[in-house]
Amino acid sequence: MNSVLDDNKLLTLPNGERIQFGSNVNFIFETHHLTHASPATVSRLAVIFLNEKDFEVNKYINSVFKRKENFQACEALVESYFKEMLKIGQSVRMEKEVISNTQLGFINNIIGLLKSSETKIKEDKQDFICAVINGICSNLDATGKEDTLTFIFK
């Protein structure tokens, strides 16, 4: 693993096969701890610690949407629907997630689905709401999806 993180970007697989990555390839790892990482690996990384208690969701969301020119048209939808639905999703998420995720990962999942359908959401509020619901529910188990949708549509 360390060789792929070096300047040569060469990954050697256990079977001896080698994969050369271009200089335009970067690796991003999200982890809860570095217990099993060697000092050599840690020295090749830029570690950014984000404490969820100090993480300001609204500032992050605003910065993401303001950076994207296409999303400027959605600003009213973000204020009216996204932030409120995000609160609902976060209240259900912790106990109903299929795979444990961080708060930032949860938000980025929703934003990723919005980006993938951005041409539609500029024109239609229903498409925007559906993309947000899909993002919120994508990592929830069946009861979590049901609870979230019941709460949203009651």
C-alpha positions as CSV (number, residue, x, y, z in Angstrom):
1,M,0.0,0.0,0.0
2,N,2.8,2.4,0.8
3,S,4.2,2.3,-2.8
4,V,0.9,3.5,-4.2
5,L,1.0,6.4,-1.8
6,D,4.5,7.4,-2.9
7,D,5.3,9.5,-5.9
8,N,5.7,6.4,-8.2
9,K,1.9,5.5,-7.6
10,L,2.6,1.8,-8.2
11,L,0.3,-0.7,-6.6
12,T,1.6,-4.2,-6.2
13,L,-1.1,-6.9,-5.6
14,P,-0.5,-10.0,-3.5
15,N,-0.3,-12.1,-6.7
16,G,2.6,-10.0,-7.9
17,E,0.6,-8.0,-10.5
18,R,1.5,-4.3,-10.6
19,I,-0.9,-1.5,-11.4
20,Q,0.6,1.9,-12.4
21,F,-1.7,4.9,-11.6
22,G,-1.3,8.2,-13.4
23,S,-0.2,11.4,-11.7
24,N,-3.8,12.6,-11.8
25,V,-5.0,9.9,-9.4
26,N,-5.3,10.7,-5.7
27,F,-6.5,8.4,-3.0
28,I,-8.9,9.5,-0.2
29,F,-9.4,7.2,2.8
30,E,-12.1,7.8,5.4
31,T,-11.5,5.9,8.6
32,H,-12.6,6.1,12.2
33,H,-9.1,5.3,13.6
34,L,-5.6,4.5,12.5
35,T,-5.0,1.6,14.8
36,H,-3.8,-0.8,12.1
37,A,-1.9,1.7,10.0
38,S,1.9,1.5,10.1
39,P,4.0,4.6,10.8
40,A,5.2,4.4,7.2
41,T,1.6,4.6,5.9
42,V,0.7,7.5,8.3
43,S,3.7,9.5,7.2
44,R,2.5,9.4,3.6
45,L,-0.9,10.7,4.4
46,A,-2.4,14.1,5.1
47,V,-4.6,13.5,8.1
48,I,-7.5,15.7,8.7
49,F,-9.5,15.2,11.9
50,L,-13.1,16.4,11.9
51,N,-14.9,16.1,15.2
52,E,-18.6,15.6,14.5
53,K,-19.4,17.8,17.5
54,D,-17.5,20.7,16.0
55,F,-18.7,20.2,12.4
56,E,-21.2,22.8,11.3
57,V,-23.6,21.2,8.9
58,N,-25.2,24.4,7.6
59,K,-21.9,26.0,6.8
60,Y,-20.7,22.9,5.0
61,I,-24.0,22.6,3.0
62,N,-23.9,26.3,2.0
63,S,-20.3,26.1,0.9
64,V,-21.0,23.0,-1.3
65,F,-24.0,24.5,-3.0
66,K,-22.4,28.0,-3.5
67,R,-19.3,26.4,-5.2
68,K,-21.5,24.8,-7.8
69,E,-22.9,27.2,-10.4
70,N,-25.6,24.8,-11.4
71,F,-26.9,24.6,-7.9
72,Q,-27.5,28.3,-7.6
73,A,-30.9,27.8,-9.0
74,C,-31.7,25.3,-6.1
75,E,-30.9,27.7,-3.3
76,A,-34.5,28.1,-2.3
77,L,-35.1,24.4,-2.5
78,V,-32.0,23.8,-0.2
79,E,-33.3,26.2,2.3
80,S,-36.9,25.0,2.2
81,Y,-36.5,21.2,1.9
82,F,-33.0,19.9,2.1
83,K,-32.0,21.2,5.5
84,E,-35.3,20.1,7.1
85,M,-35.3,16.7,5.5
86,L,-31.6,16.3,6.5
87,K,-32.6,16.8,10.2
88,I,-35.2,14.1,9.9
89,G,-32.8,11.7,8.2
90,Q,-30.1,12.3,10.8
91,S,-32.5,11.5,13.6
92,V,-33.2,8.1,12.1
93,R,-29.8,7.4,10.6
94,M,-27.7,6.4,13.6
95,E,-29.8,3.4,14.6
96,K,-31.1,2.2,11.2
97,E,-28.0,2.4,9.0
98,V,-27.0,-0.7,7.2
99,I,-23.3,0.4,7.1
100,S,-22.0,2.8,9.7
101,N,-21.2,6.2,8.2
102,T,-20.0,9.5,9.4
103,Q,-22.2,12.6,9.4
104,L,-20.1,14.1,6.6
105,G,-20.4,10.8,4.6
106,F,-24.1,10.8,5.1
107,I,-24.4,14.4,3.8
108,N,-22.1,13.8,0.9
109,N,-24.1,10.7,-0.2
110,I,-27.2,12.9,-0.5
111,I,-25.3,15.7,-2.3
112,G,-23.9,13.1,-4.7
113,L,-27.4,12.0,-5.7
114,L,-28.4,15.6,-6.2
115,K,-25.4,16.1,-8.5
116,S,-26.2,13.0,-10.5
117,S,-29.7,14.4,-11.3
118,E,-28.8,18.1,-11.4
119,T,-30.3,18.8,-14.8
120,K,-33.7,17.6,-13.7
121,I,-33.7,19.3,-10.3
122,K,-33.1,22.7,-11.6
123,E,-36.5,22.5,-13.3
124,D,-38.6,20.5,-10.9
125,K,-38.9,20.7,-7.1
126,Q,-40.3,17.1,-7.1
127,D,-37.1,15.7,-8.7
128,F,-35.1,17.6,-6.1
129,I,-37.1,16.2,-3.2
130,C,-36.9,12.7,-4.6
131,A,-33.1,12.9,-4.9
132,V,-32.9,14.1,-1.3
133,I,-35.1,11.2,-0.1
134,N,-33.1,8.7,-2.1
135,G,-29.9,10.0,-0.5
136,I,-31.3,9.9,3.0
137,C,-32.8,6.4,2.6
138,S,-30.0,4.8,0.5
139,N,-28.1,3.5,3.5
140,L,-31.0,2.7,5.8
141,D,-32.5,-0.7,6.5
142,A,-36.2,-1.3,5.6
143,T,-37.6,-0.1,8.9
144,G,-35.4,3.0,8.8
145,K,-36.7,3.8,5.3
146,E,-40.3,3.3,6.4
147,D,-39.9,5.4,9.5
148,T,-38.2,8.2,7.5
149,L,-40.8,8.3,4.8
150,T,-43.7,8.1,7.2
151,F,-42.2,11.1,9.1
152,I,-41.6,13.1,5.9
153,F,-45.0,12.5,4.4
154,K,-47.2,12.7,7.5
